[in-house]
């Protein structure tokens, strides 16, 4: 892990140096303007680290503003890096004049315009919530047909605020569900804004039982704090346990962050009821197939949130997003309803799943 961290840090610093050098080159109007542009870019980067390590020291409104502004740097940096690399390649291939990247008002305005357009479009796209729908028919006995709403990765806190959560709860209630299941990462990084803003009141408006598992971000925010918030919200937390409700069996696994979590085989039994597995991180999908799970719901990947990071998550996971099957086990890997960091989606979607479970 230490080697991976060092490699990522070196890559990040190299990328920042590359982008900073290009910003210096392309900025016109002399050295003072160049210094100003590069300094602002680096200060913006520094604010992201301040937010990451010191947001709890600020009042919630200040921490919220800092979160919104600072983490946006990550996406701006990514697309500046991609654009400058593409421009260098085009220049080497003589498709772009060298003057385009050197003291160029046109070049600077063009690049800023492209990045700004991506950010605005990505924010609009994030705010639209996609409703995925799936009907599963089973030969296993059901007390009645069920409508189940699944969601994952809400990441509520400093940036996904209570008003946004209220909108999501309204979407859930509109489905008139029998059950709401959440696949982890309800909390982003801290429970402080949740308690101060009484976010729990919104969850209590749900007109169906709500079950959830822990995600890795609940470990970041502190499991004890997360458990206290879930209890106040009326959320039943499943930690390596199962519960029978409305004729189905729901198994909730502890997050993979907990190395002492139980093997799935210890949580299943031989009863022939329809079994749903909530497991935040979609690793080892074969384990659910071997255990005879009927339907697994996971999140965590966000499918990278933005292109081309989505290519990385697609390569990392057996399935990073969408419907999937192994044997008789069905899976849905969600790209998440909320988001971590900047409210930008490029090539991915914010979504929830409505599952109609019916007898054959």
C-alpha positions in Angstrom: 0.0 0.0 0.0 2.8 2.4 0.8 4.4 1.8 -2.7 1.0 2.4 -4.3 0.6 5.7 -2.3 4.1 6.9 -3.3 3.5 6.0 -7.0 0.1 7.9 -7.0 1.6 10.9 -5.2 4.6 11.1 -7.7 2.2 10.8 -10.6 -0.1 13.5 -9.2 2.8 15.9 -8.6 4.2 15.2 -12.1 0.8 16.0 -13.6 0.4 19.2 -11.5 3.9 20.3 -12.7 3.0 19.6 -16.3 -0.2 21.5 -16.2 1.4 24.4 -14.3 4.1 24.7 -16.9 1.6 24.8 -19.7 -0.5 27.4 -17.9 2.7 29.5 -17.6 3.5 29.1 -21.3 0.0 29.8 -22.6 -0.8 32.8 -20.4 -0.2 36.1 -22.3 0.5 39.6 -20.9 3.8 39.0 -19.2 5.3 37.2 -16.2 3.0 38.8 -13.6 -0.1 37.4 -15.3 1.6 34.0 -15.7 2.6 34.0 -12.1 -1.0 35.0 -11.0 -2.6 32.2 -13.1 -0.2 29.5 -11.9 -0.5 30.7 -8.3 -4.3 30.6 -8.3 -4.2 27.1 -9.8 -1.9 25.9 -7.1 -3.8 27.7 -4.3 -7.0 26.0 -5.6 -5.2 22.7 -5.4 -4.0 23.4 -1.8 -7.6 24.3 -0.8 -8.6 20.7 -1.6 -6.1 19.3 0.8 -7.2 21.9 3.5 -10.8 20.6 3.0 -9.7 17.0 3.1 -7.8 17.3 6.4 -9.2 20.3 8.2 -12.9 20.8 7.2 -14.1 19.8 10.7 -12.3 22.9 12.1 -14.6 25.3 10.2 -18.3 26.2 10.8 -20.5 24.0 8.7 -21.5 26.8 6.2 -17.7 27.6 5.7 -16.8 23.9 5.3 -19.7 23.5 2.8 -18.4 26.4 0.7 -14.8 25.1 0.9 -15.9 21.6 -0.1 -17.9 22.9 -3.1 -15.1 25.1 -4.4 -12.0 23.1 -3.5 -12.9 19.6 -4.8 -13.9 21.1 -8.2 -10.2 21.5 -8.7 -9.9 17.8 -9.2 -12.0 17.7 -12.3 -10.6 20.9 -13.7 -7.1 19.5 -13.3 -8.0 16.2 -15.0 -9.4 17.9 -18.1 -6.6 20.5 -18.3 -4.2 17.6 -18.2 -6.0 15.7 -21.0 -6.4 18.9 -23.1 -2.7 19.9 -22.8 -1.5 16.4 -23.6 -3.8 16.3 -26.6 -2.6 19.7 -27.7 1.1 18.6 -27.4 0.4 15.6 -29.5 -1.4 17.7 -32.2 1.5 20.2 -32.1 4.1 17.4 -32.6 2.0 16.0 -35.5 1.9 19.6 -37.0 -1.9 19.7 -36.8 -1.7 22.6 -34.4 0.6 25.6 -34.6 3.2 26.0 -31.8 1.9 29.5 -31.1 -1.4 28.1 -29.9 0.3 27.0 -26.6 2.6 30.0 -26.2 1.5 33.4 -25.0 -1.8 32.9 -26.7 -5.0 34.7 -25.8 -6.9 32.5 -28.2 -5.4 29.3 -26.8 -6.0 30.3 -23.2 -9.6 31.3 -23.9 -10.3 28.2 -25.9 -9.0 25.9 -23.2 -10.8 27.7 -20.4 -14.0 27.6 -22.4 -13.7 23.9 -23.1 -13.1 23.1 -19.4 -15.9 25.5 -18.3 -18.3 23.9 -20.7 -17.5 20.4 -19.4 -18.0 21.5 -15.8 -21.4 23.1 -16.5 -22.6 20.2 -18.5 -21.3 17.7 -16.0 -23.1 19.5 -13.1 -26.4 19.6 -15.0 -26.0 15.9 -15.8 -25.3 15.1 -12.2 -28.4 16.9 -11.0 -30.6 14.7 -13.2 -31.3 11.4 -11.3 -31.9 8.4 -13.5 -34.5 5.8 -12.6 -33.4 2.3 -13.5 -36.1 -0.4 -13.4 -35.9 -4.1 -13.3 -38.5 -6.9 -13.0 -37.4 -10.2 -11.6 -39.7 -13.2 -11.5 -38.9 -16.0 -9.1 -40.2 -19.6 -8.5 -39.4 -19.1 -4.8 -42.4 -18.4 -2.6 -43.4 -14.8 -2.0 -46.0 -13.4 0.4 -46.9 -10.8 -2.3 -45.3 -9.0 -5.2 -42.8 -6.5 -3.9 -41.5 -3.1 -5.1 -38.0 -2.5 -3.7 -36.1 0.7 -4.1 -32.3 0.3 -4.1 -29.8 3.2 -3.8 -26.1 3.5 -2.9 -23.5 6.1 -2.3 -25.7 9.0 -1.2 -22.6 10.8 0.3 -24.7 13.3 2.2 -22.9 15.9 4.3 -21.1 19.0 3.4 -22.0 19.0 -0.3 -25.1 16.8 -0.8 -27.2 18.9 1.6 -30.5 18.2 3.4 -32.6 19.8 0.6 -31.0 17.4 -1.9 -31.7 14.5 0.4 -35.3 15.6 0.7 -35.7 15.5 -3.1 -34.3 11.9 -3.1 -36.7 10.8 -0.4 -39.6 12.2 -2.4 -38.4 10.1 -5.4 -38.3 7.0 -3.2 -41.8 7.6 -1.7 -43.2 8.2 -5.2 -42.5 4.6 -6.0 -44.7 3.5 -3.1 -42.1 0.8 -2.2 -42.5 -2.1 0.2 -38.8 -1.8 1.1 -35.9 0.6 0.7 -32.4 -0.9 0.6 -29.2 1.2 0.6 -25.9 -0.3 -0.4 -23.6 1.8 1.8 -21.9 5.2 1.8 -24.9 7.1 3.0 -22.5 9.4 4.8 -19.7 11.2 2.9 -16.9 12.1 5.4 -18.5 13.5 8.6 -21.7 13.1 10.6 -21.4 16.6 12.0 -23.5 18.4 9.3 -26.0 15.5 9.5 -26.6 16.0 13.2 -26.5 19.8 13.1 -28.9 19.9 10.1 -31.2 17.1 11.4 -30.9 15.1 8.2 -32.4 12.1 10.1 -35.8 13.8 9.9 -35.8 13.3 6.1 -35.2 9.5 6.4 -38.0 9.3 8.9 -40.3 10.5 6.1 -39.9 7.3 4.2 -43.1 5.3 4.0 -41.3 1.9 3.9 -38.8 0.1 6.1 -35.2 1.1 5.2 -32.2 -1.2 5.6 -28.6 -0.4 4.9 -25.1 -1.7 5.2 -21.8 0.1 6.0 -19.7 1.5 3.2 -16.0 2.5 3.4 -17.1 6.1 4.0 -18.9 5.1 7.1 -15.5 3.9 8.3 -14.0 7.3 7.3 -16.7 9.2 9.3 -16.5 6.8 12.3 -18.6 3.7 12.6 -20.0 4.7 16.1 -21.1 8.1 14.7 -22.6 6.4 11.7 -24.5 3.9 13.8 -25.9 6.8 16.0 -27.1 8.6 12.9 -28.7 5.5 11.4 -30.6 4.9 14.7 -31.8 8.4 14.7 -32.9 8.0 11.1 -34.9 4.8 11.6 -32.5 2.9 9.4 -31.9 -0.8 10.2 -28.2 -1.4 9.9 -27.1 -4.9 8.9 -23.6 -5.8 9.9 -22.9 -9.4 8.8 -26.4 -10.4 9.5 -29.6 -11.3 7.8 -33.2 -10.4 8.3 -36.4 -11.9 6.9 -38.9 -9.2 5.8 -42.0 -9.3 3.6 -41.2 -12.9 2.6 -37.6 -12.2 1.4 -34.3 -12.7 3.2 -32.0 -9.7 3.1 -28.3 -10.3 4.0 -26.2 -7.2 4.8 -22.4 -7.7 4.8 -20.0 -5.6 6.8 -17.9 -3.5 4.4 -14.7 -5.0 2.9 -12.8 -2.3 4.9 -13.4 -4.5 8.0 -11.0 -7.4 7.5 -12.8 -9.3 10.2 -16.1 -9.5 8.4 -17.7 -12.9 8.2 -17.5 -15.1 5.1 -20.8 -15.0 3.1 -21.2 -18.7 3.6 -21.7 -18.1 7.3 -24.6 -15.8 6.6 -26.6 -18.0 4.3 -28.8 -21.0 5.0 -30.6 -23.6 3.1 -34.1 -22.0 3.2 -35.6 -21.6 -0.2 -36.7 -18.0 0.2 -35.6 -15.3 -2.3 -32.3 -13.9 -0.9 -31.0 -10.4 -1.5 -27.4 -9.5 -0.7 -26.2 -6.0 0.1 -22.5 -5.7 -0.2 -21.0 -2.2 -0.7 -17.9 -3.1 -2.7 -18.5 -5.4 -5.7 -15.5 -7.6 -5.4 -15.5 -11.4 -5.5 -18.9 -11.7 -7.3 -18.4 -15.4 -7.6 -18.9 -15.7 -3.8 -22.6 -14.7 -4.1 -23.0 -17.2 -6.9 -21.5 -20.0 -4.9 -23.7 -19.1 -1.9 -26.9 -19.3 -3.9 -27.7 -15.6 -3.6 -30.6 -14.6 -5.9 -29.9 -10.9 -6.2 -26.9 -8.8 -5.2 -26.9 -5.0 -5.0 -23.6 -3.1 -4.7 -22.2 0.4 -5.2 -18.9 2.0 -4.4 -17.5 2.3 -7.9 -19.4 5.4 -9.0 -18.2 4.1 -12.3 -15.4 6.5 -11.9 -17.8 9.5 -11.9 -16.1 11.1 -15.0 -14.7 9.9 -18.2 -11.9 8.6 -18.7 -11.7 7.4 -15.0 -14.7 5.2 -15.9 -12.2 3.2 -18.1 -10.1 2.5 -15.0 -13.1 1.3 -12.9 -14.3 -0.9 -15.8 -10.8 -2.5 -15.9 -10.6 -2.9 -12.1 -13.9 -4.7 -11.5 -15.5 -7.8 -13.0 -18.5 -5.5 -13.4 -18.3 -1.8 -12.5 -21.8 -0.7 -13.4 -25.2 -2.1 -14.4 -27.0 -5.4 -14.7 -25.0 -8.6 -14.6 -25.5 -12.4 -14.1 -23.5 -15.3 -12.9 -25.3 -18.6 -13.1 -28.7 -18.0 -11.4 -27.5 -15.0 -9.5 -28.5 -11.6 -10.7 -26.5 -8.4 -9.8 -26.9 -4.7 -10.1 -23.8 -2.6 -9.6 -24.9 1.0 -9.0 -22.9 4.1 -10.1 -24.5 5.8 -7.1 -27.3 8.3 -6.4 -25.0 10.9 -4.9 -21.3 11.6 -5.5 -18.0 12.1 -3.7 -16.3 15.4 -4.3 -17.4 17.7 -7.1 -20.9 17.5 -8.4 -19.8 16.5 -11.9 -20.8 13.5 -14.0 -19.2 13.0 -17.4 -20.1 9.7 -19.1 -21.7 8.2 -16.0 -25.0 8.7 -14.3 -26.5 9.3 -10.8 -29.2 6.7 -10.3 -31.5 4.6 -8.2 -33.0 1.2 -9.0 -36.6 0.1 -8.7 -36.9 -3.7 -8.5 -40.3 -5.4 -9.1 -40.1 -8.8 -7.5 -42.9 -11.1 -8.7 -43.8 -14.8 -8.6 -43.5 -16.7 -11.8 
